[in-house]
Amino acid sequence: MTRKEEIIYATLELASEYGLKAVSLAQISDKVGIKKTVAV
C-alpha cells in the first residue's frame, strides 16, 4: 500500500467514526504515523 493510500484509508476510517467535518489533519497524521517537524 502506498503512503497516499494509507492516508486515504485512515481518513475514511476516522470519517466513518467521527464524521468528515470532525476529522483534523493532526488526527490523520497520528493514525498514519507522520511526525510533525519544527523548522528552526
C-alpha positions in Angstrom: 0.0 0.0 0.0 1.4 3.4 -0.9 1.6 6.3 1.6 -1.2 8.1 -0.3 -3.4 5.0 0.1 -2.6 4.8 3.8 -3.7 8.4 4.2 -6.9 7.9 2.3 -7.8 4.8 4.3 -7.0 6.5 7.6 -9.1 9.5 6.6 -12.1 7.3 5.6 -11.8 5.2 8.8 -11.8 8.4 11.0 -14.6 10.0 9.0 -16.8 6.9 9.4 -16.2 7.1 13.1 -16.4 10.9 13.8 -17.8 12.4 10.6 -15.7 14.1 8.0 -16.1 17.6 9.3 -14.8 16.5 12.7 -11.6 14.9 11.4 -8.4 17.0 11.6 -5.1 16.7 9.7 -3.5 16.1 13.1 -5.7 13.0 13.7 -4.9 11.7 10.2 -1.2 12.1 10.6 -1.2 10.5 14.1 -3.1 7.5 12.7 -0.7 7.1 9.7 2.4 7.8 11.9 3.5 11.0 10.3 5.5 13.1 12.7 5.5 16.9 12.9 8.8 18.6 12.4 9.6 22.1 13.7 11.8 24.3 11.5 14.4 26.3 13.4 
